[in-house]
Amino acid sequence: MRHLSDIQAIPRALERMLEGARKDFESLVRRTGWNQAVIYFIGDSAGYFAALRGALAIETQLRRPAIARPVSEFEAYTLPSVEPRSLVINVTANGASESAKRLGPKLESGGAALWILDGRGRLLNWREAGAQESTAESEPAAVLDFCLNAALTYLAVVASRVLKAQRKTDREKTEDKFQELPGQVEWIFSQLADAAKALAAKLAECGRLRFVGGGFFHPTALHAAWRIEGFSRKASVVEHAGDTQDIAAARGESEGVVIVTGSECRVKSDLHDTARALRHSGKSLFAITDGNDRELVMRSEMSVLLPQASESTGSLFALALLESVAGFMARAK
């Protein structure tokens, strides 16, 4: 299993993505009228998890609603109601999208636009995407998946600057902080490797895993459950931050609950409610958070502490750690 070695390439790939994506992102925002457009993010599997992150990033940075849909549901239910001048971004790590060939003509005929965003941060018109597919697999899938999540967050950061959606000092601070992401991810892989390995061993002992996350951490929880179940064949389910009673009441032999959050998460109180409800449930509680989230740390059997950051960046830190945990679990099989 090469996953642990593959993900070591993420920091350098992030640097390339951030360097190359900025101009493309600025150009898209300027020429597609984001101030008027309804913005949809669509994807399948890991692409859909990333699409959820993209919608949250737009809502946070631009303070306007955005919509995330699985591709099949968008095509079946949403497509007929898409208004002219809407922008649809098909999120796919490797840049390949058969659905774009079906959706593109229909959206264009209704006055909407379809773009494809891949894990290299490339934004391609749906007509251009096919020519790029032959070279899309040169990076490991896990690297492209992570960079895709980072690219969607960075797209919203760039849009906020171009549209002046926040104060200048806030915009500059957010973008500067994002440039530090490659080094911070590298630090997580090197300095928290032992913690990731220890958490992987604990999770391997559980009969079933239940991941819980809210806000930006919900897509992270979805991705982690999908990755770990795929590697270890251990049944994994995902709950939202508000599902406190369902999580506590669920029956499961030697079930482990992993709460993924940070002290800046806006729905942190819901996750603390979940931790309190689990006190007498017999389930093992594990936490991935930062050092300022003391209540959750105190209630957990084991905690892995990440650097404190904004919710959107902190959720990417958690995603990096969980990719490492998944790799250790796969290697132990």
C-alpha positions in Angstrom: 0.0 0.0 0.0 1.7 3.2 -1.2 -0.7 5.7 0.3 1.6 6.8 3.1 4.4 7.5 0.6 2.0 9.1 -1.9 0.7 11.7 0.4 4.2 13.0 1.2 3.9 14.7 -2.3 0.9 16.8 -1.2 2.9 19.8 0.2 4.9 20.3 -3.1 1.7 19.7 -5.2 0.0 22.3 -3.1 2.7 24.8 -3.8 2.3 24.2 -7.5 -1.4 24.4 -7.3 -1.4 27.7 -5.4 1.1 29.2 -7.8 -0.7 28.2 -10.9 -4.4 28.7 -9.9 -4.5 32.3 -8.9 -4.7 33.8 -12.3 -7.2 31.3 -13.5 -9.4 31.9 -10.5 -9.2 35.7 -10.9 -10.1 35.4 -14.6 -13.1 33.2 -13.9 -14.5 35.5 -11.2 -14.1 38.6 -13.4 -15.7 37.2 -16.5 -18.6 35.2 -15.1 -20.3 37.9 -13.0 -20.2 36.2 -9.7 -22.1 39.1 -8.1 -25.2 38.0 -10.0 -24.6 34.3 -10.7 -26.1 31.4 -8.7 -23.1 29.1 -8.1 -23.4 25.4 -8.1 -20.7 22.9 -7.2 -21.3 19.3 -8.4 -19.2 16.1 -8.0 -19.2 12.4 -7.4 -17.8 10.5 -4.4 -14.8 12.4 -3.2 -15.6 15.1 -5.7 -18.9 15.7 -4.0 -17.3 15.9 -0.5 -15.1 18.6 -2.0 -18.1 20.3 -3.6 -19.6 20.7 -0.1 -16.5 22.4 1.0 -16.6 24.7 -2.0 -20.1 25.8 -1.3 -19.3 26.5 2.4 -16.2 28.5 1.3 -18.3 30.7 -1.0 -20.9 31.3 1.7 -18.2 32.2 4.3 -16.0 34.4 2.1 -18.6 36.0 -0.1 -21.6 35.9 2.3 -23.9 34.6 -0.4 -25.5 31.2 -0.8 -24.0 28.5 -2.9 -25.3 25.0 -3.7 -23.6 21.6 -3.7 -25.1 18.5 -5.4 -24.0 15.0 -6.4 -23.8 15.0 -10.2 -26.7 12.5 -10.6 -29.0 14.5 -8.4 -28.1 17.8 -10.1 -28.9 16.2 -13.5 -32.1 14.6 -12.4 -33.6 17.4 -10.2 -31.7 20.7 -10.3 -30.8 21.1 -14.0 -34.3 22.1 -15.2 -34.4 24.9 -12.7 -31.0 26.4 -13.4 -31.4 30.1 -14.3 -29.5 32.0 -17.0 -26.1 33.3 -16.0 -25.7 30.6 -13.3 -22.3 29.1 -12.9 -21.8 25.3 -12.4 -18.4 24.0 -11.4 -17.9 20.3 -11.9 -15.5 19.2 -9.2 -13.3 16.2 -10.2 -9.8 15.5 -8.9 -8.4 14.2 -12.2 -10.2 16.6 -14.5 -12.1 13.8 -16.3 -15.9 14.1 -16.4 -18.2 12.2 -18.7 -21.2 14.0 -17.2 -19.8 17.3 -18.4 -20.4 16.2 -22.0 -24.1 15.7 -21.3 -24.6 18.7 -19.1 -22.5 21.3 -21.0 -24.8 21.7 -24.0 -27.9 21.8 -21.9 -26.5 24.4 -19.5 -25.2 26.5 -22.4 -28.5 26.4 -24.2 -30.1 27.9 -21.1 -27.6 30.6 -20.7 -25.6 29.0 -17.9 -21.9 28.1 -17.8 -20.2 24.9 -16.9 -16.5 24.7 -15.8 -14.4 21.9 -14.5 -12.1 22.3 -11.6 -9.4 19.6 -11.0 -6.9 18.7 -8.3 -4.2 20.8 -10.0 -6.3 23.9 -9.6 -7.0 24.0 -13.3 -10.2 25.6 -14.4 -11.3 24.4 -17.8 -14.4 25.1 -19.8 -16.2 21.8 -20.3 -15.3 21.8 -24.0 -11.6 21.9 -23.1 -11.6 19.3 -20.4 -11.5 16.2 -22.7 -8.1 17.3 -24.2 -6.6 17.3 -20.7 -7.8 13.9 -19.5 -4.8 11.9 -20.9 -2.3 13.6 -18.6 -4.6 13.9 -15.6 -3.3 10.8 -13.8 0.4 11.8 -13.4 -0.2 12.6 -9.7 -1.4 10.0 -7.1 -5.1 10.1 -6.5 -4.8 11.0 -2.9 -2.6 14.0 -3.8 -5.2 15.2 -6.4 -8.0 14.7 -3.9 -6.4 16.8 -1.2 -5.3 19.6 -3.6 -8.9 19.7 -5.0 -10.2 20.4 -1.5 -7.6 23.1 -1.0 -8.3 24.6 -4.5 -12.0 25.0 -3.7 -11.2 26.9 -0.5 -8.6 29.0 -2.3 -11.1 29.8 -5.1 -13.4 31.4 -2.6 -10.5 33.4 -1.0 -9.5 34.8 -4.4 -13.1 35.6 -5.3 -13.4 37.5 -2.0 -10.4 39.6 -2.9 -11.5 40.3 -6.5 -15.0 41.2 -5.5 -13.9 43.1 -2.3 -16.3 41.1 -0.3 -14.5 41.7 3.0 -12.3 44.4 4.5 -8.9 44.7 2.7 -6.9 43.8 5.8 -9.0 40.6 6.3 -8.7 39.6 2.6 -4.9 40.0 2.7 -4.6 38.2 5.9 -6.7 35.2 4.7 -4.8 34.9 1.4 -1.4 35.2 3.1 -2.3 32.5 5.6 -3.4 30.2 2.8 0.1 30.5 1.2 1.4 28.9 4.4 -0.7 25.7 3.9 2.0 23.6 2.2 4.4 24.0 5.0 1.8 23.3 7.6 0.7 20.1 5.9 4.3 19.0 5.7 4.6 19.7 9.5 1.5 17.5 10.2 2.9 14.6 8.2 6.3 14.8 9.9 5.6 15.9 13.4 2.3 14.1 13.9 3.1 10.8 12.3 3.4 9.0 15.6 0.1 10.4 16.8 -1.6 9.4 13.5 -0.1 5.9 13.8 -1.4 5.6 17.4 -4.8 6.8 16.5 -4.9 4.3 13.6 -4.2 1.5 16.0 -7.0 2.6 18.3 -9.5 2.8 15.5 -8.5 -0.6 14.2 -9.6 -2.1 17.5 -13.1 -0.7 17.1 -15.9 -2.8 15.5 -17.3 0.1 13.6 -16.4 3.7 13.2 -18.7 6.7 13.3 -17.2 10.1 12.1 -18.8 13.3 13.3 -18.1 16.8 11.9 -19.9 20.0 11.3 -19.4 23.0 9.1 -16.1 22.7 7.1 -15.3 19.6 9.1 -18.3 17.7 7.8 -16.7 17.2 4.3 -13.5 16.2 6.1 -15.4 13.5 8.1 -17.1 12.3 4.9 -13.8 12.0 3.1 -12.1 10.2 6.0 -14.9 7.6 6.4 -14.9 6.9 2.7 -11.1 6.6 2.6 -10.7 4.4 5.7 -13.6 2.1 4.7 -12.1 1.7 1.3 -8.7 0.8 2.7 -9.5 -1.1 5.8 -12.9 -2.5 4.9 -14.0 -1.4 8.4 -17.6 -0.2 8.3 -17.7 3.6 8.7 -20.6 6.0 8.9 -20.8 9.7 9.1 -23.0 11.9 11.2 -23.6 15.6 11.2 -22.9 17.8 14.2 -26.5 18.1 15.2 -27.3 14.4 15.3 -26.4 14.1 19.0 -29.2 11.7 20.2 -28.9 9.4 17.2 -25.2 9.0 17.7 -25.5 8.3 21.4 -28.4 5.9 21.0 -27.0 3.9 18.1 -26.1 0.4 19.0 -22.8 -1.1 17.9 -20.4 -3.5 19.3 -17.1 -1.8 20.3 -18.1 1.3 18.2 -15.6 4.2 18.0 -16.8 7.8 17.5 -14.3 10.2 15.9 -15.2 13.9 16.4 -13.4 16.1 13.8 -13.5 19.8 14.7 -11.5 22.8 15.9 -11.9 25.7 18.3 -13.0 28.0 15.5 -15.8 25.8 14.2 -19.1 27.7 14.3 -21.1 24.6 15.3 -18.6 23.5 17.9 -21.2 23.5 20.7 -23.2 20.8 18.8 -20.1 18.6 18.8 -19.6 19.2 22.5 -23.2 18.1 23.1 -22.4 14.9 21.2 -19.3 14.3 23.4 -21.4 14.8 26.6 -24.1 12.5 25.3 -21.6 9.8 24.7 -20.4 9.8 28.3 -22.4 6.7 29.4 -22.9 5.2 26.0 -20.1 2.6 26.1 -18.6 4.0 22.9 -14.9 5.0 22.6 -14.6 8.7 21.8 -11.6 10.1 19.8 -11.1 13.7 18.9 -9.2 15.5 16.2 -9.2 19.2 17.2 -6.8 21.9 18.4 -5.4 22.7 21.8 -8.0 25.4 22.5 -10.8 23.0 22.4 -10.2 21.8 26.0 -13.7 20.5 26.7 -13.6 18.0 23.9 -10.1 17.0 24.7 -11.0 16.3 28.3 -13.9 14.0 27.3 -12.0 12.0 24.8 -10.2 8.7 25.2 -7.5 10.0 22.8 -7.0 13.4 21.1 -4.8 14.5 18.3 -4.1 18.2 18.5 -3.6 20.2 15.3 -2.4 23.8 15.0 -5.1 26.4 15.7 -6.5 27.9 12.5 -9.6 29.3 10.9 -12.4 26.8 10.4 -11.7 26.3 6.7 -8.0 25.9 7.1 -8.3 23.8 10.2 -10.5 21.4 8.4 -7.8 20.9 5.8 -5.3 20.2 8.6 -7.7 17.5 9.8 -8.0 16.1 6.3 -4.2 15.8 6.1 -4.0 14.0 9.4 -6.8 11.6 8.5 -5.2 10.7 5.2 -2.1 9.7 7.3 -4.3 7.7 9.7 -5.9 6.0 6.7 -2.5 5.1 5.4 -1.4 3.5 8.7 -4.6 1.5 9.0 -4.2 0.2 5.4 -0.6 -0.8 6.1 -1.6 -2.7 9.2 -4.0 -4.9 7.3 
